[in-house]
Amino acid sequence: MKPLALALLLLLAWTAGCIGTAADPPAADEIAARFVAAEERTEEFTATVAITAGSESVTARLLRKGPDCYRLEYLKPADLAGTVTLSNGTRKWRYDPATQTALTVAGPYMTSAFSDPPYPGWAEEVRGYAGIVAESLAEQNASYRGSESVVGRTAHILEVAGEAKIFEAPTRNREGVYRLRARIDAETWLLLGVEMYGSGGDPVLSAEFTDPVANTGLPDDLFTFDPPAGVEVRPMPTAALTPLFLWSIDDARRYGVEVPSSLPEGYVFNEGAVLPGAYTVLRFTDGTGDLEVMQRLYDPYREEPVLPGTPETMLLAGGREAEYVSADGRDQVRWRDGEYSYRITSGMLGRDELVRVAESVAI
């Protein structure tokens, strides 16, 4: 996107007079500029979208707010109807009222969540179709292909094509797109339809937008989910994410990791790993015993591996409420602080030693 250049194009479009007459056909760059400008102003967007990609077809009600919040209410096919997928940017849900089940995932794991057929996880990218079109029109020369009626609205048709791949399609197989055709509302400048084609001219994806509207004031609670009583909540499956391995305390500090300032006598750093925003693990040793400090994004819907037994409640420095438990030849102190949970686990170092380490972790 080039906002200044687009603003200039928009100014040209507004000063060029009435477009779309038989004597003076619309200029492609003027239409593109108006569409891109409208997309940049669109903080909220709602439409019913019918999508076809290969042999798969999906119809859903799309509600989008800002860059991170979206809600998809699936209407077709029949075995998917009623399913709702939503995200507020920090937690994602997929709720199936027919089976009374809900899958959820939080934090950086959201980008690695996946689903298997028949659920079309690829269809969630419908929230970004307008952005894909806007970026293509801003960066490529478009051709005007006339106008037609789309779901009762007059639409200008723009086409971008070339010998090189323009982008990868938002489909299950990420096919290359070599030609893009967009249908743009002649009054609102919102997207009414898009078609994507492969290198051989074969259709890759098409979408038709019914009743698109922008900036109507969508409430935030549309993008959150509170599981009703009786709903089974399970973690959404995610692909493995590769953490950054830490080979020294200097590595840890470089990545902003919280490092305990007090360790048992003789203990030195051994190894560690960090997945930014998700978890950090630091391991220390004196050559015979070990000490592990774990910080993890707290997720009430995902079970955390903790030592069994009845914990003893205590207060750490800064008023942090913690638990201490000793079981199976291991000691553990654990607590919550904001969005993260902490666990310090060792061999039989004892309560006082682990509390001293815990209190040395930055608040």
Helices and strands as residue ranges (DSSP letters): H 3-15, H 28-41, E 44-53, E 56-65, E 69-76, E 84-87, E 91-96, E 101-106, G 107-112, G 121-128, H 129-139, E 143-150, E 153-161, E 167-168, E 176-177, E 179-185, E 191-197, E 203-214, G 220-223, E 232-235, E 244-246, H 249-254, E 268-275, E 279-285, E 290-297, E 312-316, G 317-319, E 320-327, E 330-337, E 340-346, H 351-359
